[in-house]
Amino acid sequence: MMAISLTSPPAPSFSPSPSPSPSSWQYSSCRFFSAERSVVEDMVNHKLHTAAADDRSSNDDGDDGQVVDKAPSVTAGYRLRNRPAKLVLPQFHHPALESEKTKAEMAVIKEFEVEEREYCLASRKGRRDVMEDSNSILLNVLGDPKQAFFAVIDGHGGRAAADHAGEHLGKNIIKELDQLVAGAGEYEIKAAIHEGYLATDKEFLRQGVNGGACAAGVLVRDGRVYAANVGDCRVVVGRNGVAYGLTMDHRLSREDERSRIESSGGYVFCKNGVWRVNGSLAVSRAIGDRYLKEWVIAKPEIQMLSLTADCQLLILASDGLWEKVNEQEAVDAVLDNGKNSVESCKKLVEMSRSRGNTDDITVMVVDLQQFMIN
């Protein structure tokens, strides 16, 4: 019969290497603790004296002068530990960081509403994780209460270009306007708007950031409305209840836009009924889009309208509205719900969503009666 040994096998020999103990670490640690030791000792001594005083006063709490038994004081076993005092860092605020925080908050916000005397606005995020719409509102331009700038901006490929245009487009246009001589005419004002769009595009391209943005902007000045756009954001005016478009979408369905791109060496491709530049982008003009900049230009088309008594309102909106709601429907809905009420903007947003739109939607309504010159 085979014998079975019940003796455990010998444990393998193991000789751990000593833990490293760099002399530089020891020196810096000792120097730090010795510098802080006196501060910590003072704190501990104060705690010991306070606790001892509490123990003496607590012995007088018994009835008829009898001393009440007390548990041993916790200070009896108090032991000094070589630990530095807690480091308290001051709060730091910087305007640039606060601005970035605001942008980050706006990127994830689902709904945004504003109601003022001159305008109202409603914006709602679509299916994407990040809201890519933005806007720009500048009132009392150059000290003139009858002069203002409004814009709705729709980003693509991220929010960077929309944020940049929202912050800089109006300012760049006003910078150009400020250089005009008094009494500048329609041609000079259109040229200033044109340069403002191009300057905004160049600034963004210098950042080397991907993405782009469509923009529809309106300058109200000297009793006139100048509407300019790149891409498929749109401006509509309501006159005596009738809708009139002040902009034309820059899409590849326009023969002149396809011809411009093809003649400059680009190509257009139609898939599932949608024309695209080089098979990717569905708009032919935009701010940004550096990889397609040779064909997707930022040159705006500009229309001028003289304000008359029958001019009631402007509607500026991203394509999230116009894909599901036509221009006359939009004007009717605003007049039914009040052109000075944010409810009119919210009504248009709901109309588009109820018809199946899942894109971001931004709608702005401007009361033109506030800018009439008597």
C-alpha positions, 0 to 999 in steps of 0.5 A, a space after each residue: 500500500 502506498 504511504 501518504 505523508 500528511 506533513 506540509 511541504 516546507 514554505 518557500 524561502 522569501 526575503 523581502 527587499 528593504 523598503 526604500 527610504 530616500 534620505 532626501 524624503 527624510 530630510 524634507 519631512 523632518 524639516 517640515 514637521 519641526 517647523 510645524 511642531 510648535 504650532 501643533 503643540 500650542 493647539 494641543 496644550 490649549 485643548 488639554 487645559 480646556 478639557 481639564 477645566 471642563 472636568 473640574 466644573 463637571 464634578 460639581 454637578 452631583 446632588 447634596 455636594 456628592 461627587 458624581 463618578 465620571 468616566 475617565 477623561 479622553 484627554 488622558 490618552 491624548 497623544 501628540 501626532 506629528 501632523 501638519 495643520 490643515 491647509 485652507 486654500 482661498 477660493 479663486 475666481 477669474 472672469 475667463 473661467 466664469 465665462 467658460 463655466 457659463 458656456 458649459 452650463 448652457 451646453 447642457 441646458 434643455 430649455 432657455 427663455 427670455 422676455 424683454 420689451 424689444 424681443 423674446 426668445 425660446 430655445 430647446 435642446 434636441 436629441 444631441 447631448 450638447 445644445 449647439 444653438 446660440 444667440 446674440 442680442 445687443 441693444 442701444 448700439 453706439 448709444 442709440 436706443 433705436 439701433 440694435 443687433 439680433 442673431 440666432 446661431 446654429 452650430 454643427 460639429 460641436 458648440 465651439 463655433 456657435 459660442 464664438 459667433 454668439 460672442 463676437 459677430 455682433 461686436 465685430 459688426 458694430 466695430 465696423 459701423 463705428 468707423 463709418 462717417 455720419 450719414 453713411 448709406 446702405 452700401 457702406 452699412 452692408 459692407 460693414 456687416 459683410 466685414 463683420 461676418 468675415 472677421 468673425 470667421 477668420 478669428 475662429 479659424 485661427 483657433 484651429 478648432 473644428 466645427 462650424 455655425 450657421 447664423 442669421 443676424 439683423 441690424 436695426 439702424 436709422 429706421 431700416 432692417 438689414 438682414 444677413 445670413 450664412 447657412 440655413 438660419 432664417 429671418 422672416 418679417 410680418 407685415 400686416 399679418 403676411 410673412 415675407 422672407 428676408 433671407 435665403 437658405 444656403 443649401 446645395 439645393 440652390 443651383 447657384 450655390 452648387 455651381 459656385 462650389 463645383 467651379 472652385 474645384 469642389 464637388 456636391 453629392 446627393 444622398 437620400 435627397 440631401 445635397 452635401 459639400 464633398 459628401 459631408 456638409 449640408 450647407 454651403 456657407 457657414 462660419 468655421 468648417 476649416 476643412 471645407 473653407 475653400 468652398 463653404 464660405 462665410 460671405 453673407 447675403 444681405 437684404 435691406 428693408 425700410 420700416 413702415 407702419 405695417 411692419 409688425 415683427 421679425 422672426 429669427 430661427 434656426 432650421 429646427 423650426 423651419 424644417 417643420 413650420 412654414 413662414 406664414 404659420 410662424 407669423 400667424 402663431 406669433 400674432 395669435 399668442 402675442 408678439 411681445 410674449 415668450 409664449 409665442 416663441 414657445 408655441 413655435 417650438 412646440 409646433 415643430 417638436 409635435 411634427 417630429 423635429 428632434 433637432 435643437 430649436 431656437 426662436 426669437 421674435 423682435 417687436 419692430 414697433 419699438 424701433 420705429 422713428 417718428 
